[in-house]
Amino acid sequence: MTIREAEAQWQGSLKEGSGRLRLGSGVFEGAYSFPSRFENGPGTNPEELIAAAHAGCFSMALSAILGREGHTPAHIHTIAKAHLGASAAGPTLTRIELETEASVAGLAAADFERLAQTAKESCLVSRALAGVGVITLSARLIETATDH
């Protein structure tokens, strides 16, 4: 079993305090605060990191699924938008929108959309975020020359 780790440090009150988030690999460390999380202040926030994880996981899942179908993508670009809203329990991720485009030779648009949907449903992070009310997907195949 693989274990991934990250850490957070927080100092001070909720609204006036600040903290730092650090990935266990050390490749990212950044500041976060009430304004960076609930307003548009500088720094990162947990929801942005969730969106990054979702975009990365989805892109890899889509590449794997395309490969199983005999297609190697030239590139896949995915944006994940995590919507932070309110619920009776408090602040809540209410929606995640995945937008992806890929360049894949010799693949029909309808087949790409079907495979992208499969990737959305099977991606590890999508499954981990099943408690989020809605996860949408917009998939666009970029026209490429067919294989000869």
VODREN-693389 format. One line per field, with one value per residue (C-alpha): chain; x, y, z; residue in one letter; residue number from 1. Coordinates in steps of 0.001 Angstrom, whole numbers. Example, Ala and Ser with C-alpha at 12.3 -4.5 7.8 and 13.67 -1.06 7.14 Angstrom:
c	[A	A];
px	[12300	13670];
py	[-4500	-1060];
pz	[7800	7140];
r	[A	S];
k	[1	2];
END
This chain:
c	[A	A	A	A	A	A	A	A	A	A	A	A	A	A	A	A	A	A	A	A	A	A	A	A	A	A	A	A	A	A	A	A	A	A	A	A	A	A	A	A	A	A	A	A	A	A	A	A	A	A	A	A	A	A	A	A	A	A	A	A	A	A	A	A	A	A	A	A	A	A	A	A	A	A	A	A	A	A	A	A	A	A	A	A	A	A	A	A	A	A	A	A	A	A	A	A	A	A	A	A	A	A	A	A	A	A	A	A	A	A	A	A	A	A	A	A	A	A	A	A	A	A	A	A	A	A	A	A	A	A	A	A	A	A	A	A	A	A	A	A	A	A	A	A	A	A	A	A];
px	[0	1254	829	955	1401	952	1039	-531	492	-1873	-1225	-3754	-7481	-9548	-9938	-6667	-4420	-2361	-763	1408	617	3416	3366	5277	7388	8538	7675	5113	4821	2529	764	-2953	-5313	-8966	-8799	-7110	-9755	-13029	-12249	-9778	-6698	-3178	-2067	-3479	-6258	-7327	-9969	-7425	-5211	-8204	-8865	-5216	-5337	-8563	-7224	-4048	-5796	-8425	-5776	-3833	-7009	-8016	-4559	-4787	-8271	-7270	-4212	-6336	-8358	-5176	-4860	-1915	-2814	-376	-1515	-4323	-5097	-7591	-8909	-10811	-12943	-13883	-16899	-16908	-20430	-22551	-24668	-26385	-23126	-21090	-18705	-18959	-17589	-20839	-19634	-16531	-16328	-13799	-12913	-10585	-9248	-6984	-5195	-5667	-5102	-7651	-10380	-13964	-15338	-18188	-15719	-13545	-16502	-17483	-13940	-13605	-16838	-15444	-12283	-14375	-16269	-13236	-10602	-9421	-9981	-13482	-14337	-12814	-14911	-18168	-19663	-19512	-23012	-22138	-19060	-19488	-17316	-16845	-14618	-13276	-11268	-8790	-8656	-5487	-4293	-5285	-2653	-1574];
py	[0	3462	6246	9901	12667	16407	18731	21970	24486	27184	30085	32481	32907	31771	35182	36855	33809	32225	28944	26945	23804	21460	18321	15367	15168	18734	19836	22363	24546	27546	30001	29898	32075	32931	35451	32934	30361	32259	35459	36163	36837	35740	32206	28763	26825	23213	23401	24544	21598	19245	20696	20160	16566	15940	17423	15367	12120	12523	13242	10109	7988	9265	8466	4925	4358	5721	3439	376	1287	1517	5323	7289	10928	13566	15657	16021	19316	19348	22163	21304	23968	23223	25266	26175	26908	26616	23850	23240	21638	24760	25477	22635	21605	21776	21083	20190	20957	19087	20594	18553	18656	16153	15587	11965	10770	8467	8772	9875	12654	10458	7755	10344	11689	8156	7337	10676	9955	6556	8284	10729	7870	5663	8247	7609	11235	11304	8248	9809	12935	11043	13124	16230	16735	17201	16459	17574	16967	18920	16981	18295	16315	18435	17519	15710	13915	10269	7552	6090];
pz	[0	-902	1635	594	3121	3387	6354	7474	10080	11344	13690	15162	14917	11941	10276	11275	11351	8630	7779	5444	3491	2471	359	1766	-1397	-808	-4355	-3079	-21	156	2394	3076	5080	5565	2672	328	1133	1443	-474	-3265	-1156	-2074	-1316	-1864	-138	371	-2362	-4952	-4027	-4357	-7822	-8815	-7579	-9493	-12749	-12496	-11603	-14331	-16994	-16051	-15952	-19392	-20774	-19375	-20802	-24201	-24147	-23429	-26542	-28628	-28671	-27331	-26718	-27964	-24997	-22476	-20748	-17872	-15701	-12510	-10841	-7230	-6112	-2431	-1259	1845	3290	6602	7778	6839	3962	1447	-1914	-3847	-7365	-9348	-13042	-15148	-18517	-20670	-24170	-25792	-29031	-30067	-33628	-35242	-32595	-33236	-31038	-29741	-28715	-26991	-25012	-23959	-22831	-21029	-19140	-18135	-16885	-14819	-13195	-12552	-11555	-7984	-6954	-8508	-6450	-3312	-3896	-4320	-1483	-3661	-5001	-8659	-10755	-14366	-17410	-20619	-23033	-26331	-28841	-30745	-34409	-35352	-38428	-38537	-38281	-41613];
r	[M	T	I	R	E	A	E	A	Q	W	Q	G	S	L	K	E	G	S	G	R	L	R	L	G	S	G	V	F	E	G	A	Y	S	F	P	S	R	F	E	N	G	P	G	T	N	P	E	E	L	I	A	A	A	H	A	G	C	F	S	M	A	L	S	A	I	L	G	R	E	G	H	T	P	A	H	I	H	T	I	A	K	A	H	L	G	A	S	A	A	G	P	T	L	T	R	I	E	L	E	T	E	A	S	V	A	G	L	A	A	A	D	F	E	R	L	A	Q	T	A	K	E	S	C	L	V	S	R	A	L	A	G	V	G	V	I	T	L	S	A	R	L	I	E	T	A	T	D	H];
k	[1	2	3	4	5	6	7	8	9	10	11	12	13	14	15	16	17	18	19	20	21	22	23	24	25	26	27	28	29	30	31	32	33	34	35	36	37	38	39	40	41	42	43	44	45	46	47	48	49	50	51	52	53	54	55	56	57	58	59	60	61	62	63	64	65	66	67	68	69	70	71	72	73	74	75	76	77	78	79	80	81	82	83	84	85	86	87	88	89	90	91	92	93	94	95	96	97	98	99	100	101	102	103	104	105	106	107	108	109	110	111	112	113	114	115	116	117	118	119	120	121	122	123	124	125	126	127	128	129	130	131	132	133	134	135	136	137	138	139	140	141	142	143	144	145	146	147	148];
END
